[in-house]
């Protein structure tokens, strides 16, 4: 695929799918039991009460209780993040080794931006709340692992799809 952005979008979609599978399996304290304020006036309990898939929190970011809406949002965000990866890194991530390294770093940056800053703010929590609230720490750790894994996938798929800018000798050789 010669299109840098197209390769990034496809790679982001696949990385988002993997991230979503992990978020579907990881559970966090369920809203509605007496603790941390959530959108719509509900609260996230801080005890060992009910649990929900972290994907439900992804849906709550866009003010929905539907896991399907959470999945659509997450996959669209994966595509956007893949496009940004391609735009920002492009030829620096065209070879597999560089793509994997950049992918892991990119995943770590998005974990901080997404899981630790944006998602808590959009859910009415304080930034870095998932690290300061003990019941949320396991979900934050799983999210970090999922972001790093999806960053690896993003980099690998991008490098596999994107052929780099042509040079006098032809496209960038594959590593």
Helices and strands as residue ranges (DSSP letters): H 4-25, E 27-29, E 35-37, G 39-41, E 43-45, E 51-53, H 54-61, H 67-89, G 90-93, H 96-110, I 111-118, H 119-122, H 129-132, H 134-161
